[in-house]
């Protein structure tokens, strides 16, 4: 877990904290900074110094020691540190606070001010560079960050200077590749710099950029931005197009570097049902549950009857969740819905409205797929009143596939295809979208999205435009999937005698010693 190439989900980060307190061994490489902060929390007890090489690493460590958020997504209330802890934190800070790295301080200025109140850096005159960090935070010392210098160069029409500045930060250069290509008069110089940077950037950055570039080949009307809590917004794509030859060159250099880093697969066996699973470039957006896949994954849907369900149990106050379904045509218009305001809509039927759940409550929506007059079905869960998803004692959504013989029968666990905890920061959940192909087959695309919603009284009629725009942006985006990874593994070739199997679950007849990769362990194939 500590050596994971992708950020961990909240539950996994908590598990890593427990393991780090009792396991002495550590991986040689800890690429994710949040994982490093969790391990640093346990290192002093074992008599080992913290692993830090930036000032932000020290800030994360202080948050960890205070029981706060090492991701820095939410503010931490720093506790009073013992003298030995203050000395250790300031020594670590003094060792890494070079002039070049002081530019990272303004990004978390207020947190540094609060930490300075606890560490008393003025009491340690032999650690002058540590004191400079807090001077930058208070504004008494100037420190220009790399990003600010790059932005200044670009704003003043000096893209070549921006490329030179970014040469020492490979990941930052690759993340800005699209912007640099649009502004630079010489695409060749930018691509040459990107080729050099690709050899030193993380595999996750390479895969993310590869996904971005392939979507620039066929741009969609809107862009979607999603944070770690599943909150998203869309905006029109106003970027000018890039030359297709330039994009093809970028794709080729990325494919070459990604292929070089992948392990030797040996004899590769891929289950067709695995090909549509999106690569897990982050574990933060996926809540715990049964049969969960990353955002952008596509799975086939079998069965005559599709049943959505939501279950919740309130913790302290009356809570009313409402299950609904918005149904659209191929152009994301001509909407109809089922909810507590419209129990039936031809091929869809709503079970009934429950308005409190002291002992738990469930609602259902049944969809007869063969009779559907719309091609896009978006189930939604609304917080109508009461506790949000992350405060309720229980809250989860899922779907079942059933046939006509099972219609009307009680809840059957074996028919459940997916079940997910609801825990996003919004008050409207959009877990999935069901899509009908041109040949009439149905697929499900995983969303893991939340809308902000209103404080109370959310209903499907109030967010149909926002929901349709978000879903369209996700559906029309081409995600990097197992299909791409399998193609790269085959392109790498094999000289080994072992076997690698990619599939939803391992069949019994695999050769002994086969490496099995399922959706739960797919992150292990993300190259370093």
N, C-alpha and C positions, 0 to 999 in steps of 0.2 A: 504493500500500500504506500509506503514512504517513497518508493522508487517509481511510482506511477508517472507516466508521461502526461496525463491529463488531470485537471483539478478534480478533487473528490467531492462527492455530495456531502451535505451537512452530516448525515448519519455516519458516513464512512470516516469523515474527519474526526468525529467524536470517538469512533472505534479506534482510530489510529492513536488518539491521545491516551486511551486506556492501555493499548498495547505498548506504547513507547515507555510507559511508566514501569513495565515489568520485563521488557525485552532489551537485553544489552546490545544485540547486534543491530547494525544499521547498514543500508546499502551504501556503496561508494559514491553513488550519484543520486542526488535528490533534486530533480529538476524543477518541481513546483514549489514556489516560495512559501505557500501556506503550509505545506507538509513540513518544510524545513522549520518553520516557526513552532509547530507542534512538537517536533523532536527536540528543538532547542529548549523547550520548557522542561524537558526531562533530563537534559544533559548535566546541569549543575549538580543535581542530586547524585549523579554518578561520577562527579569530579572531573567532568570534561568541559572544555570551553564551548561557547555557542558557535555555530557555523553561520557566519555572517560575512557578506562582502559588499553590502550596500547599507546606507543609513536606514532605509525602509525595513530591512531585515531586523534591525534593532528595535524599530517601532513595533513590528509584528511580535517580537519576543516580549516586549513590555505588555502588549495587549494579552498575550497568552498567559503571562504570569499574573495578570489581573483578572483572569477568567473571562476575557472579552473576546471580540471577534477578530481572529487573525487574518480574515479576508479584507479587513478595513472597510467593509460595506456599511457597517453601523458603528456609531461612536462607542468608545469604551470608557468607563469610569475607572481611572487608574487608582489602585489602592496605594497605601503607604508602604514603601519598600524598606526593607531592612538595610542597614548601612552596607553590609556585604553585597547585597543585591544592587544597590545604587552604584557601588564602585565597579561591579562587574559589567553593568549596562553601560556606564560611562567609558570604561576601558574599551569595550567592544566598539562603541561609537567613535572614540578617538582614533581607533585603528583604521576605520574605513572612511572617515569624513575628510576625504581629499577635496580640493577645490572643484574638481569635475563632478563629484557626487553630491556636493551641497545643493546643486540645482534640483535635486529630487525633493528637497525639504518643503518648498512652497505648496506642493501638491496636497500635503497633509498639514498645513500650517497650524490649524487650531489644535489638532491632536498633539503636535510637538509643543505648543505652548502649555497645554495641560500636563504633559509629561515632564516638562522642565520644572513645573511647580512641585513635582514629587521627587525629582532627582537632585535638585540643588547643585547644579554644575559649578556655581561660583565657589563651592567649598573644595574644589579640586583643581588648583592652579596648574598642576603638572599635566593636566589633560586639556590643553588649550583648544585642540580641534573639536573636541566634544562640545565645548562652550560655543564654538562658532555655529554649530547646528541651531542652537536656540536663538542666537543673534539673527540668523537668517529668518527664523520663524517669527521673531518679533519685528522684523523689518529694519533692524539697525545695521545689517550687513547685506549687500547685494550678492545674489548668486543666480546667474542665468542658467536655466536648464537647457538640455540639448534640444528639447522640443521648441523652446522659445527662440533659440538661435536658428533652428531650421525654418520655423515659421517666418522669422524676419527675413531670411535669405529668399524664401519663396515670394513673400509679399513685395520685396524690392526687385524682383525679376532676376534672381541669381540662382537658378535651379542647379547649376553645376556645383556651386558652393554647398548647397543643401545636400547633394549626393556625397560630396567629400566629407561633410560633417557626419552623415549617417553611416559612413563606411566603418566606423568603430562600433556601431550598434546594429549588427546584422538583422536582428528581429525587427527593429524599428524601420530599417530601410525597406524590408519586404512588406511590412504592413502599409507603407506609404507608396508602394510601387505604382499603383494606379494613378495616384495624384502626380507623382514625378513624371510618369509617361505623358500625362496630359499637358504638363507645363514645360517640359524640356524640349528644346529644338532638336536634340540628338537622342532618339530612342535607343540607338546602338550603345551609347555610353551608359545609359541607365540600365539596360539589360546586361551589359558586361559587369556593372557593379552588383546587380542582382545575382548573377551567376557566382560571383565571389562570395557574396553574403550567404547564399544558399548552403554553402559547404559548412557554415558555422551556426546557422539558425536551428532551432528545435524542429523536430518532425511535425509537431502540432501546428507550428506556424506555416510550414511548407504545405501541409494538407489544407489548412484554412485558406491560404492564398490560392492554391490550386482550385478549390471550390469557387472562390471569388472570380478568378480569371475565366473559368469555363462559363460562368453566368454572364460575363461581358460579351461573349460571342453572340448570344441571343438575348439582349436586354429585355426586361419586362417593364410595364408602365410604372410599377411601384417598387420601392425598397422597404424592407422590414428590418427593424432593429429590436433586438431582444436582450434584456438584462438577465442576470443570474436568478432572479425571482420569477421569471416567466412573463414579466410585463413587457409589452411590445407596442411599437407604434410604426406606422407606415408613412412614407413621404414619396411624392412623385420623383422619378429618376430624371434629374436635370443634367446629368453628366454628359458631356459630348462623347460620341463613340470613339473607340480606339481602333487603329488599323488592324485588320484581321491577321496580317503577316506578323505584326508585333505580338499580338496575342498568341499566335501559334508558336512563336519563338519562346515566349514566356512559359507556355504549357510544356514545351519540349524540355526546357532546362529543369523545370520542376519535376517532371516525370522521371528524368534521368537521376536526379538526386534522391528522390523518394525510393526509386527502385534499388539504388545502390545501398540504401540503409535497411531495407527489408531483410528479414532472416531467410535462409535457405528453406523453402517449404518442403523439399523432398517431393514425394508423390502427393499432389494436391487434389483433394476431393471437396467439392462445394455443393451443398444442398441448394436446389433452385429457390427454395423459400427464403434463403438467407441473402440472396443477391440484392434485394431491395432495402436491406437494413442500413441506415445511415451510420457513418463512422462516428463513434462517440468522442468528439473532440473536447467535450467537457461533460462531467458527471453531475453538474449542479442543476441542470434544468429538468432532470428526471426524478420524480418523486418515487419513493418505494412502492412496490406493488407486485402484482402477478403478471407475467408476460409483457413487461415494459420494454419499449424500444426507444432509441433516441429520436429527437425531433427531426422530421423530414423522412423518416422511414416509411416504407410502403409495404403492406401485407395484403394478401388476398383474403376475401371474405366469402365464406361458404355458408349455406343455409338458406331456408326460405323465410325465416322470421328473424329480424334483428331486434334485440331487446336491450335498451339502455337502462341502467339503474343507478340511483344515488342513495346512499345511506348516511345518516348523520345522527349524532346524539349530543345534545346540548350539555354544557358543563355547568353553567351557573344561571343563565337567563333564557327566557323563551326565545327559541331560534327557529326560523322558517326558511328552509332551502327549497328552491323550486327547480325541478328538472324540466327542460324544454328542448325543442329541436327546431332549428331553422332550416328550411329546404329551399334550394335555389336551382335555376336552370343552368345550362352550360355557360351562359354569359354572366353568371352571378347576379341575376336579376329575377323578376317574377316570383318574389318570395311568398311562401306560405309557412305556417308554423303550427305546432301543437304545444300547448302549455296549459296552465290553470285557467287561462282566459279563452282557450279554444281546445276542447278535449279531443276532437277528432277532425282529421283532414283527409278523408278518403283512405289512403293507404297507411296512415299513421294514427295512433291512438294513445292518449295519455291516461294513466291509471287513476289519478285523483290527487287532490291537493291536501297535504298534511301541514299544519301550521305550527306545530311544536313537537319536541322530541325528548322529553325527560328520560324515557326508557329506550330511545332510538326510534327512528322512522325511516321508511323507504318509499321512493316513488319510482315509477317505471314508464317508459315509452316504448311501444311496439311499432316496428316498421315492417310492412310486407314488401319485400324488395321487388318481387316480380310485378307488383302492381304500382310501383313508384312512378309518379309523373314528373319527378324532378331528379336531376342527376347529381346533386350535391346535398348532402345531409350533414348538418353541423349540430351535434348535441351540445347543450350548455347547462351549466349549473349556476343558479343565481342565489346570492345571499339576499333574500327579500327583507329579512329583519333579524336582528339578534347578533350572535357571535360570528365573526369571520372564520374562514376555514382553519386558520392556524390557532384559533382559540377554542374551537369545539372539542369535546372529549373524543369524538370519532367523526371522520368525514372521508368518504371515498366514493369514487365513481367507477363504473365498469360497463362492459357489454357482454351479452351472450348471443350465440347463434343457435336457433332452434328450428325444428321442422313442424309441419302442420299437426303431426301426431302429439307434439308436446305443448300445443297451444293451450293456455289456461292452467297448466300444471304448476305446482309450487316451484319455488326457486331450486334449481338443480346445479350444484357446484361443477359437475363435469361439463356443463355447457358454457361455463365462463371462459372467455377468450382473453380478457384483460381486466384488471382491477387495479386502480391507482389511488393512493392517498391524495386528498385535496389539501394543499397547504400553501398555496401562493399568496402573495400580498394583495392581490386584487379581490374584487367581490363578484366577479363573473369568471367562471372557468370554462375554457374551450379545450377539452382534452384531445379530441380527434376530429377528423373530417372524413366522411365516407363519399367515395367518388365512383361514378359509373363510367366504364370505358365505352368506346364506340361499339364494341361487340356485345355489350350488355353485361359484362362481368363487373363485379363490385370489388373495390379495394378500399383500404383504410390508410390514411396518411396521418402520422402522429404530429400533434401540434404542441402540447404542453404549454399553452398560453393562458394568461389571465388578463382581463380587462379591469381597469380601475373601478368602474361602476359608480353608483351613487351610494351615499351612506345608508340608505334604506330604499325599499320598494323597487328593486331592480327587476326587470322583466324583458323577455325576448324582443318585444316591440321597440324597446328603447335603445337597443344596440345593434339592430340588424345591419345598418350601414357599416359601422366600425367592424363588426364581426366578419362581414363578407369581404371587406378590404384586407383585413389581416389574413384570412384564410386564403384568399386569392394570391397574396404575396408568398405565402408558404407553399401552396400547391404548385405555382408556376416556377418556383425556384428549383434549380437542379442541384440536389445535394450530392455530396460525395458518399458513395455507398460501398458495400462489400464487393459489388460487381467491379468497381474500379480497382480495389485492392487485389482481388483475384487476378485481374488482368496484369497488374504490375508483378505479382508473384510468379505468374506464368512467364512473363517477359524476362524475369531474372534467370529462369532456368534452374536446374537442380543437378547436383552431383551426389546428393546424400541418399541413403537408403531408407530413411524414415518416411512417415506419412503424416500429412497435416489435413485435418478435417474441419471444414467450416459449415456449421449447421445449427438449427434451433436446439437440437439435443443430439447426443451421441447415440448412434445405433449400436446394437449389440455385436455385429459381425465385423467391426473394425480390426485391422491387424494389431497385434500386441505392440505397445510402445507408441501408438499413434498420438500425436498432439491434437487435442480436441479444443476447438475455439467456438464458443457459443456467444449469443448476445451478451451474456453476463461477463464474459472474459475477453470480449473483442478488443477492449482497450489495450490488452497486452500486445497486440500487433501494431499499435501506433509506434512508428519508429522514433528512436531517440534523436 
